[in-house]
Amino acid sequence: MPKQKSNSGARKRFKLTASGKVKRKRAFRSHILTSKTTKRKRHLRKSTLVHSTEDKKIAIMIQS
């Protein structure tokens, strides 16, 4: 049986932490930044974790 390919789009967007959780970037940071406050843009810089209900699904997609 052939090996399952990983999802290359997901592999670029998500990283696994040492404890096995999935890390992601925040959305809404790419354009139209003049209408967003400095505080809002600063908080969007930080990465966050994927919700626990999606962990398993994304971990399968990014496996190599």
C-alpha distances in whole Angstrom, upper triangle without the diagonal:
4,7,9,12,16,18,21,24,23,23,26,28,27,27,27,30,30,30,27,29,28,31,32,35,37,38,41,42,41,44,48,48,52,52,50,53,52,51,49,47,47,45,43,42,41,37,36,33,31,32,31,29,27,26,23,22,22,21,17,18,20,17,16
4,6,9,13,15,17,21,21,20,23,25,24,25,24,28,28,29,26,27,26,29,29,32,35,35,38,39,38,41,45,45,49,49,48,50,49,49,46,44,45,43,40,39,38,35,34,31,29,31,29,28,26,24,22,20,20,19,16,16,17,15,13
4,6,9,13,15,18,18,17,20,22,21,21,21,24,25,25,22,24,23,25,26,29,31,32,35,36,35,38,42,42,46,47,45,47,46,45,43,41,41,39,37,36,35,31,30,28,26,28,26,25,23,21,19,17,17,16,13,13,13,11,10
4,7,9,12,15,14,14,17,19,18,19,19,22,23,24,20,21,20,22,23,26,28,29,32,33,32,35,39,39,43,43,41,43,43,42,39,38,38,36,34,33,32,28,28,25,23,24,23,22,19,18,16,14,14,13,10,9,11,9,9
4,7,8,12,12,11,14,16,16,17,17,21,23,24,20,21,19,21,21,23,26,26,29,30,29,32,36,36,40,40,39,41,40,40,37,35,36,34,31,30,30,26,26,24,22,24,23,22,19,18,16,14,13,13,10,8,9,8,7
4,6,9,8,7,11,13,12,13,14,18,19,21,17,17,15,17,17,20,22,23,26,26,26,29,33,33,37,37,35,37,37,36,33,32,32,30,27,27,26,22,22,20,18,20,20,20,16,15,14,12,10,10,8,5,5,6,6
4,6,5,6,9,10,11,13,14,18,20,21,18,18,15,16,15,17,20,20,23,23,23,26,29,30,34,34,32,34,34,34,31,29,30,28,25,25,24,21,21,19,17,19,19,19,15,15,14,11,9,10,9,5,6,8,9
4,5,5,6,9,10,12,14,18,21,22,19,19,15,16,15,16,19,19,22,22,21,24,28,28,32,33,31,33,33,32,30,28,28,27,24,23,23,20,20,19,18,20,21,21,17,17,17,14,12,12,12,8,7,10,9
4,5,5,7,9,12,15,18,21,22,19,18,15,14,13,14,16,16,18,18,17,21,24,25,29,29,27,30,30,29,27,24,25,24,21,20,20,18,18,18,16,19,20,20,16,16,17,14,11,13,13,9,9,12,13
4,5,5,6,9,11,15,18,19,16,15,11,11,10,12,14,15,18,18,18,21,25,25,29,29,27,29,29,28,25,24,24,23,20,19,19,15,15,14,12,15,16,16,13,12,13,11,7,9,10,7,6,10,11
4,6,6,7,10,13,16,18,15,14,11,11,11,13,16,17,20,20,19,23,27,27,30,31,29,31,30,29,27,25,25,24,21,20,19,16,16,15,14,17,18,18,15,14,14,12,9,9,10,7,5,8,9
4,6,8,11,14,18,19,17,16,12,11,10,11,14,15,17,17,16,20,23,23,27,28,26,28,27,27,24,22,22,21,18,17,17,14,15,15,14,18,20,20,17,16,17,15,12,13,14,11,9,12,12
4,7,11,13,17,18,16,14,10,9,7,7,10,11,14,14,14,18,21,21,25,25,23,25,24,24,21,19,20,18,15,14,14,11,12,12,11,15,17,17,14,13,15,14,10,12,14,11,9,13,14
4,7,10,13,14,12,10,6,6,5,8,11,13,17,16,17,21,24,24,27,28,25,26,26,24,22,20,20,19,16,15,14,10,10,9,9,12,14,15,12,11,13,12,8,9,12,10,8,11,13
4,6,10,11,9,8,6,5,7,10,13,16,19,19,20,24,27,26,29,30,27,28,27,26,24,22,21,19,17,16,14,11,11,10,10,14,14,16,13,11,13,13,10,9,12,11,8,10,12
4,7,8,6,6,5,6,9,13,16,18,22,22,23,27,30,29,33,33,30,30,29,28,26,24,23,21,20,18,16,12,12,10,10,13,13,15,13,10,11,13,10,8,11,11,9,10,12
4,5,5,5,6,7,10,13,16,20,23,23,24,28,31,29,33,33,30,30,29,27,25,24,23,20,19,18,15,12,11,9,11,14,13,16,15,11,13,15,13,11,14,15,12,13,15
4,5,7,9,10,14,17,20,23,27,26,28,32,35,33,36,37,33,33,32,30,28,27,26,23,23,21,18,15,14,13,14,16,15,18,17,14,15,18,15,13,16,17,15,14,16
4,6,9,11,15,18,20,24,27,27,29,33,35,34,37,37,34,34,32,30,29,28,26,24,23,22,19,16,14,12,13,14,13,16,16,12,13,16,15,12,16,18,16,15,18
4,7,9,13,17,19,22,26,26,28,31,34,33,36,36,33,33,32,30,28,28,27,24,23,22,19,16,14,11,11,13,11,14,13,9,10,13,11,9,12,14,12,12,15
4,7,10,14,16,19,22,23,25,28,31,30,33,33,30,30,29,27,25,25,23,21,20,19,16,13,10,7,8,9,8,11,10,7,9,12,10,9,12,14,12,13,16
4,7,10,13,16,19,20,21,25,28,27,30,30,27,28,27,25,23,22,22,19,17,17,14,11,9,6,6,8,9,11,9,6,9,10,8,7,11,11,10,12,15
4,7,10,13,17,17,18,22,25,24,27,27,24,25,24,22,20,19,18,15,14,13,11,7,6,4,6,10,11,13,11,10,13,13,10,11,14,14,12,14,17
4,7,9,13,13,15,18,21,20,24,24,21,22,21,20,17,16,16,14,11,11,9,6,6,6,6,10,12,14,12,11,14,14,11,12,15,14,12,16,18
4,7,10,9,11,15,18,16,20,20,17,19,18,17,14,13,13,11,8,8,7,5,6,8,9,13,16,17,15,15,18,17,14,16,19,17,15,19,21
4,7,7,10,13,15,14,18,17,14,16,15,14,11,10,11,9,6,7,7,6,7,9,10,13,16,17,15,16,19,19,16,18,21,19,18,22,24
4,6,8,10,12,12,16,15,13,15,15,15,12,10,12,11,7,9,10,10,11,13,12,14,18,19,17,18,21,20,17,20,22,20,19,23,25
4,6,7,9,9,12,11,10,12,13,13,10,9,12,11,8,10,12,13,14,16,16,18,22,22,20,22,25,23,21,24,26,23,23,27,29
4,6,8,7,11,11,9,12,12,12,9,7,10,10,6,8,11,12,14,17,17,20,23,24,22,23,26,25,22,24,27,24,23,27,28
4,7,8,11,12,11,14,14,16,13,10,13,14,10,11,14,14,17,19,19,22,25,26,24,25,27,26,23,25,27,24,23,27,28
4,5,8,10,10,13,14,16,13,11,14,15,12,13,17,18,20,22,23,25,28,29,27,28,31,29,26,29,31,28,27,31,32
4,6,6,8,11,13,15,13,11,15,16,13,15,18,20,22,25,25,27,30,31,29,30,33,31,29,32,34,31,30,34,35
4,5,5,8,9,12,10,8,11,13,11,12,16,18,20,23,24,26,30,31,29,30,33,32,29,32,34,31,30,34,35
4,6,8,9,12,11,10,13,15,14,15,19,21,23,27,27,29,33,34,32,33,37,35,33,35,38,35,34,38,39
4,7,9,12,10,10,14,15,14,16,19,21,23,26,27,28,32,32,31,33,36,34,32,35,37,35,34,38,40
4,7,8,6,7,10,11,10,13,16,18,20,23,24,25,29,30,28,30,33,32,30,32,35,33,32,36,37
4,5,5,6,9,10,11,13,15,18,20,23,24,26,29,31,30,31,34,34,31,34,36,34,34,37,39
4,5,5,6,9,10,11,14,17,19,22,24,26,29,31,30,31,34,34,31,33,36,34,33,36,38
4,5,5,6,9,10,12,15,17,20,22,24,27,29,28,29,32,32,30,32,35,33,32,35,37
4,5,5,6,9,11,13,15,18,20,21,24,26,25,26,30,29,27,29,32,30,29,33,35
4,5,5,7,9,12,14,18,20,22,25,27,25,26,29,29,26,28,31,29,28,31,33
4,5,5,8,11,13,17,19,21,25,27,26,26,29,29,26,28,31,29,28,31,33
4,5,6,9,10,14,16,18,21,23,22,23,26,26,24,25,29,27,26,29,31
4,5,8,9,13,15,17,20,22,21,21,25,24,21,23,26,25,23,27,29
4,7,10,13,15,18,21,23,22,22,25,25,22,23,26,24,23,26,27
4,7,10,13,16,19,21,20,19,23,23,20,21,24,23,21,24,26
4,7,10,13,15,18,16,15,19,19,16,17,21,19,18,20,22
4,7,9,12,15,13,13,16,17,14,16,19,18,17,20,22
4,6,8,11,10,9,13,14,12,13,16,16,15,17,20
4,6,8,7,7,10,11,9,11,14,13,13,16,19
4,6,6,7,10,11,10,12,15,15,16,18,22
4,5,5,8,10,10,11,14,15,16,17,21
4,6,7,8,10,11,13,14,16,17,21
4,6,5,6,9,10,11,12,14,18
4,6,5,6,9,10,11,12,16
4,6,5,6,9,10,11,15
4,6,5,7,9,10,14
4,5,5,6,9,12
4,5,5,6,10
4,6,5,9
4,6,9
4,6
4
